Amino acid sequence: MPSPWYDPDRSAVSLLVKYTLFLVNILIFLISGTVVALMTWVLVEKEKKVNNAYDFFLDPACVLCLAGCVAFVISFLGWFGALRENMPSLLAYKYTLMAIFFLEIALIIIIFVVVYVPDARQQLNIYPEDSLTQAIVKYRDDDDMQNLIDGIQQLLECCGTSNDDIGYKDWSQNAYFNCTPELEESGFGESCSVPFSCCIQENSGLVNYLCGKDMQSSKSDDVREETIYTKGCFKSITDILQSNVLVVGGVIIGILIPQMLLTFLTGKLISQIEIQMAKWKYER
């Protein structure tokens, strides 16, 4: 009986592998294309101006647009390469997935050091919370940025960006909430206050937008702790990660396994195409 390797009536390419890669990537392609179109429309409508990296990465629309563009290009290589059995596209897709995988591993290691090994973080002089201070400085510059910061503070029950229990003082770096001795005495505007998203809101459904008034200055510690969340958001993130190790591990595995599977299937398809090409050469 002739071996399937050179059997002219049998393709070496598995339809299951080929169309699994095609369907997964065409779905990602369509979703990412929609996201890019929507975010581009949002950026055009609000006439977004990007002056530096902080303006870009602190704007959810910019970040989503970038992520959508990356996913759009990568998924195109995947579905086109699988559908047309195009080797250059499949190889580019495979190595891009591998590069992203190793970058994610490096990021996970950095996060592990920052969160679970504070002594090593100090020795390496890694203080990611310092880079987030621009979010506070630019709080009122962009509505989307402001909504993002408010959403994060409410979700994480925190105030400011610091990795300590007095993160609310970070808001003094904002021109509107600045708390110098002169402004503290004058009580001008929102000086020495914090945004409403720092407040411990009641379950009545009504939002008290003035609850953060003077919380950086004249209030006693007891009143402050009853009214607002005092610890910084990086501290809150650190506490959540440290107390949910198994959940964090599960999320990481859930992110990495699909990428490993797609990389494996791509390598499998490439091998099958090479075998099929060798069969054609053998038949000649």
Contacts in CASP RR format, 6 or more apart in sequence:
PFRMAT RR
TARGET T0000
AUTHOR 0000-0000-0000
METHOD contacts of the structure
MODEL  1
MPSPWYDPDRSAVSLLVKYTLFLVNILIFLISGTVVALMTWVLVEKEKKV
NNAYDFFLDPACVLCLAGCVAFVISFLGWFGALRENMPSLLAYKYTLMAI
FFLEIALIIIIFVVVYVPDARQQLNIYPEDSLTQAIVKYRDDDDMQNLID
GIQQLLECCGTSNDDIGYKDWSQNAYFNCTPELEESGFGESCSVPFSCCI
QENSGLVNYLCGKDMQSSKSDDVREETIYTKGCFKSITDILQSNVLVVGG
VIIGILIPQMLLTFLTGKLISQIEIQMAKWKYER
4 10 0 8 1.000
4 12 0 8 1.000
5 12 0 8 1.000
5 275 0 8 1.000
5 279 0 8 1.000
6 279 0 8 1.000
6 282 0 8 1.000
6 283 0 8 1.000
8 279 0 8 1.000
8 283 0 8 1.000
11 276 0 8 1.000
12 272 0 8 1.000
12 273 0 8 1.000
12 275 0 8 1.000
12 276 0 8 1.000
12 279 0 8 1.000
13 85 0 8 1.000
13 269 0 8 1.000
13 272 0 8 1.000
13 273 0 8 1.000
13 276 0 8 1.000
14 268 0 8 1.000
14 269 0 8 1.000
14 272 0 8 1.000
17 265 0 8 1.000
17 268 0 8 1.000
17 269 0 8 1.000
17 272 0 8 1.000
18 82 0 8 1.000
18 83 0 8 1.000
18 85 0 8 1.000
18 269 0 8 1.000
19 82 0 8 1.000
20 265 0 8 1.000
21 78 0 8 1.000
21 79 0 8 1.000
21 82 0 8 1.000
21 262 0 8 1.000
21 265 0 8 1.000
21 266 0 8 1.000
21 269 0 8 1.000
22 78 0 8 1.000
22 79 0 8 1.000
22 82 0 8 1.000
22 83 0 8 1.000
24 262 0 8 1.000
25 75 0 8 1.000
25 76 0 8 1.000
25 78 0 8 1.000
25 79 0 8 1.000
25 82 0 8 1.000
26 75 0 8 1.000
26 79 0 8 1.000
28 71 0 8 1.000
28 74 0 8 1.000
28 75 0 8 1.000
29 71 0 8 1.000
29 72 0 8 1.000
29 75 0 8 1.000
29 76 0 8 1.000
29 79 0 8 1.000
31 71 0 8 1.000
32 67 0 8 1.000
32 68 0 8 1.000
32 69 0 8 1.000
32 71 0 8 1.000
32 72 0 8 1.000
32 75 0 8 1.000
33 68 0 8 1.000
33 72 0 8 1.000
35 64 0 8 1.000
35 65 0 8 1.000
35 67 0 8 1.000
35 68 0 8 1.000
35 71 0 8 1.000
36 65 0 8 1.000
36 68 0 8 1.000
36 69 0 8 1.000
36 72 0 8 1.000
39 61 0 8 1.000
39 62 0 8 1.000
39 64 0 8 1.000
39 65 0 8 1.000
39 68 0 8 1.000
40 65 0 8 1.000
42 61 0 8 1.000
42 144 0 8 1.000
43 61 0 8 1.000
43 62 0 8 1.000
43 65 0 8 1.000
46 61 0 8 1.000
46 142 0 8 1.000
46 143 0 8 1.000
46 144 0 8 1.000
48 59 0 8 1.000
48 61 0 8 1.000
48 62 0 8 1.000
48 142 0 8 1.000
49 55 0 8 1.000
50 56 0 8 1.000
50 59 0 8 1.000
50 62 0 8 1.000
54 134 0 8 1.000
54 135 0 8 1.000
54 138 0 8 1.000
55 62 0 8 1.000
55 138 0 8 1.000
55 142 0 8 1.000
56 62 0 8 1.000
56 63 0 8 1.000
56 66 0 8 1.000
57 63 0 8 1.000
58 134 0 8 1.000
58 135 0 8 1.000
58 138 0 8 1.000
58 142 0 8 1.000
58 145 0 8 1.000
58 148 0 8 1.000
59 142 0 8 1.000
59 144 0 8 1.000
59 145 0 8 1.000
60 144 0 8 1.000
60 145 0 8 1.000
60 148 0 8 1.000
61 144 0 8 1.000
74 93 0 8 1.000
74 96 0 8 1.000
74 97 0 8 1.000
77 89 0 8 1.000
77 90 0 8 1.000
77 92 0 8 1.000
77 93 0 8 1.000
77 96 0 8 1.000
78 89 0 8 1.000
78 90 0 8 1.000
78 93 0 8 1.000
78 266 0 8 1.000
80 86 0 8 1.000
80 89 0 8 1.000
81 89 0 8 1.000
81 90 0 8 1.000
81 93 0 8 1.000
82 90 0 8 1.000
82 269 0 8 1.000
85 269 0 8 1.000
85 273 0 8 1.000
87 270 0 8 1.000
87 273 0 8 1.000
90 266 0 8 1.000
90 267 0 8 1.000
90 269 0 8 1.000
90 270 0 8 1.000
90 273 0 8 1.000
91 270 0 8 1.000
93 266 0 8 1.000
94 263 0 8 1.000
94 266 0 8 1.000
94 267 0 8 1.000
94 270 0 8 1.000
97 259 0 8 1.000
97 262 0 8 1.000
97 263 0 8 1.000
97 266 0 8 1.000
98 263 0 8 1.000
100 259 0 8 1.000
101 256 0 8 1.000
101 259 0 8 1.000
101 260 0 8 1.000
101 263 0 8 1.000
104 255 0 8 1.000
104 256 0 8 1.000
104 259 0 8 1.000
108 252 0 8 1.000
110 126 0 8 1.000
111 241 0 8 1.000
113 120 0 8 1.000
113 121 0 8 1.000
113 124 0 8 1.000
113 126 0 8 1.000
114 121 0 8 1.000
114 126 0 8 1.000
114 128 0 8 1.000
114 238 0 8 1.000
115 237 0 8 1.000
115 238 0 8 1.000
115 241 0 8 1.000
115 242 0 8 1.000
116 241 0 8 1.000
116 242 0 8 1.000
121 127 0 8 1.000
127 163 0 8 1.000
128 234 0 8 1.000
129 161 0 8 1.000
129 162 0 8 1.000
129 163 0 8 1.000
129 234 0 8 1.000
132 161 0 8 1.000
132 233 0 8 1.000
132 234 0 8 1.000
133 161 0 8 1.000
133 170 0 8 1.000
133 173 0 8 1.000
135 145 0 8 1.000
135 149 0 8 1.000
135 161 0 8 1.000
136 149 0 8 1.000
136 160 0 8 1.000
136 161 0 8 1.000
136 170 0 8 1.000
136 171 0 8 1.000
136 173 0 8 1.000
136 174 0 8 1.000
137 173 0 8 1.000
137 174 0 8 1.000
137 175 0 8 1.000
138 145 0 8 1.000
139 145 0 8 1.000
139 146 0 8 1.000
139 149 0 8 1.000
139 174 0 8 1.000
139 176 0 8 1.000
139 195 0 8 1.000
140 146 0 8 1.000
140 174 0 8 1.000
140 175 0 8 1.000
140 176 0 8 1.000
149 195 0 8 1.000
149 197 0 8 1.000
150 195 0 8 1.000
150 196 0 8 1.000
150 197 0 8 1.000
151 197 0 8 1.000
152 158 0 8 1.000
152 233 0 8 1.000
153 159 0 8 1.000
153 160 0 8 1.000
153 195 0 8 1.000
153 197 0 8 1.000
153 198 0 8 1.000
153 229 0 8 1.000
153 233 0 8 1.000
154 197 0 8 1.000
154 201 0 8 1.000
156 233 0 8 1.000
156 236 0 8 1.000
156 237 0 8 1.000
156 240 0 8 1.000
157 200 0 8 1.000
157 229 0 8 1.000
157 236 0 8 1.000
158 167 0 8 1.000
158 198 0 8 1.000
158 229 0 8 1.000
158 231 0 8 1.000
158 232 0 8 1.000
158 233 0 8 1.000
158 235 0 8 1.000
158 236 0 8 1.000
159 167 0 8 1.000
159 168 0 8 1.000
159 170 0 8 1.000
159 171 0 8 1.000
159 194 0 8 1.000
159 197 0 8 1.000
159 198 0 8 1.000
159 228 0 8 1.000
159 229 0 8 1.000
159 230 0 8 1.000
159 231 0 8 1.000
159 232 0 8 1.000
159 233 0 8 1.000
160 167 0 8 1.000
160 168 0 8 1.000
160 170 0 8 1.000
160 171 0 8 1.000
160 198 0 8 1.000
160 232 0 8 1.000
160 233 0 8 1.000
161 167 0 8 1.000
161 170 0 8 1.000
161 232 0 8 1.000
161 233 0 8 1.000
161 234 0 8 1.000
162 169 0 8 1.000
162 170 0 8 1.000
162 231 0 8 1.000
162 232 0 8 1.000
162 234 0 8 1.000
162 235 0 8 1.000
163 232 0 8 1.000
163 234 0 8 1.000
163 235 0 8 1.000
163 238 0 8 1.000
164 231 0 8 1.000
164 232 0 8 1.000
164 235 0 8 1.000
165 230 0 8 1.000
165 231 0 8 1.000
165 232 0 8 1.000
165 235 0 8 1.000
166 230 0 8 1.000
166 231 0 8 1.000
166 232 0 8 1.000
167 230 0 8 1.000
167 231 0 8 1.000
167 232 0 8 1.000
167 235 0 8 1.000
168 194 0 8 1.000
168 198 0 8 1.000
168 215 0 8 1.000
168 216 0 8 1.000
168 224 0 8 1.000
168 228 0 8 1.000
168 229 0 8 1.000
168 230 0 8 1.000
168 232 0 8 1.000
169 179 0 8 1.000
169 216 0 8 1.000
170 232 0 8 1.000
171 177 0 8 1.000
171 179 0 8 1.000
171 193 0 8 1.000
171 194 0 8 1.000
171 195 0 8 1.000
171 198 0 8 1.000
171 216 0 8 1.000
172 178 0 8 1.000
172 179 0 8 1.000
172 180 0 8 1.000
172 192 0 8 1.000
172 216 0 8 1.000
176 189 0 8 1.000
176 190 0 8 1.000
176 191 0 8 1.000
177 190 0 8 1.000
177 191 0 8 1.000
177 192 0 8 1.000
177 193 0 8 1.000
177 194 0 8 1.000
177 195 0 8 1.000
177 216 0 8 1.000
178 191 0 8 1.000
178 192 0 8 1.000
179 191 0 8 1.000
179 192 0 8 1.000
179 216 0 8 1.000
179 217 0 8 1.000
180 191 0 8 1.000
183 191 0 8 1.000
183 192 0 8 1.000
184 191 0 8 1.000
184 192 0 8 1.000
184 217 0 8 1.000
184 218 0 8 1.000
187 214 0 8 1.000
190 213 0 8 1.000
192 214 0 8 1.000
192 215 0 8 1.000
192 216 0 8 1.000
192 217 0 8 1.000
192 218 0 8 1.000
193 212 0 8 1.000
193 213 0 8 1.000
193 214 0 8 1.000
193 215 0 8 1.000
193 216 0 8 1.000
194 212 0 8 1.000
194 215 0 8 1.000
194 216 0 8 1.000
194 228 0 8 1.000
195 212 0 8 1.000
196 207 0 8 1.000
196 208 0 8 1.000
196 209 0 8 1.000
196 210 0 8 1.000
196 211 0 8 1.000
196 212 0 8 1.000
198 212 0 8 1.000
198 215 0 8 1.000
198 228 0 8 1.000
198 229 0 8 1.000
199 208 0 8 1.000
199 211 0 8 1.000
199 212 0 8 1.000
199 227 0 8 1.000
199 228 0 8 1.000
199 229 0 8 1.000
200 226 0 8 1.000
200 227 0 8 1.000
200 228 0 8 1.000
200 229 0 8 1.000
201 207 0 8 1.000
201 208 0 8 1.000
201 211 0 8 1.000
202 208 0 8 1.000
211 227 0 8 1.000
211 228 0 8 1.000
212 227 0 8 1.000
212 228 0 8 1.000
215 224 0 8 1.000
215 227 0 8 1.000
215 228 0 8 1.000
219 227 0 8 1.000
224 230 0 8 1.000
229 236 0 8 1.000
231 239 0 8 1.000
241 248 0 8 1.000
END
